[in-house]
């Protein structure tokens, strides 16, 4: 049954990726790091990710397994699991015989990533408005509450993660599994780009734009949702200063422990 453009919970289960009342995963793309082996690896993943997204670690900073093992008191196997998950999410690069480095996306890559998102996400937003359920809308609104709390609390890295997760939830609501997978990858890459190049003083990914998108979905207005998503992504790209990224600290231990 459809009411006011929204399908009832009986007519369709929540989309894959809607939180169903659970807290959103902290990882990029909502996965909290793919392939992590246990709680220790997950904790290292989150710690390094937050240091990167808060600019405490500069692009191209080396991340030696032995050094990370000493900092976190973990084995190389656990550290390697965390690094592989971070590489999967596009925030670090692992090179043979050189090890792991913080990724350093250039301005051309930044534009390419957002151009790809502009091709995919507006269409998915329109599709989501045609099939979204009450459960999807409720999950999106709960997520926005958490996102706004992070923005108002000036928790930059959490706000970036939640902002990206919102776009993943939107893509999941469209029910297009293959395209949603592309969005997850693009969100992972663009989260680091936003952390490096964002220059405005307002919210990292405007919560008001996200609210407007959810209301367009709830009203069952696909053309409006498509235009809002297009405008939102274009505005986000416009808010990036695609010159030299900000530089963090060079002391790995200080960046990861605050010491």
Secondary structure, DSSP 8 states (H G I E B T S, - for coil): -EETTEE-TTTS---TT--TTS---SSGGGSSSTT--HHHHHHHHHHHHHHHHTTSB-TT-B--HHHHHHHHT--HHHHHHHHHHHHHTTSEEEETTTEEEE----HHHHHHHHHHHHHHHHHHHHHHHHH-BHHHHHHHHHHHHHHHHHHHTT-HHHHHHHHHHHHHHHHHHTT-HHHHHHHHHHHHHHHHHHHHHB--SS-SS-HHHHHHHHHHHHTT-HHHHHHHHHHHHHHHHHTB--SS----BS-HHHHHH--
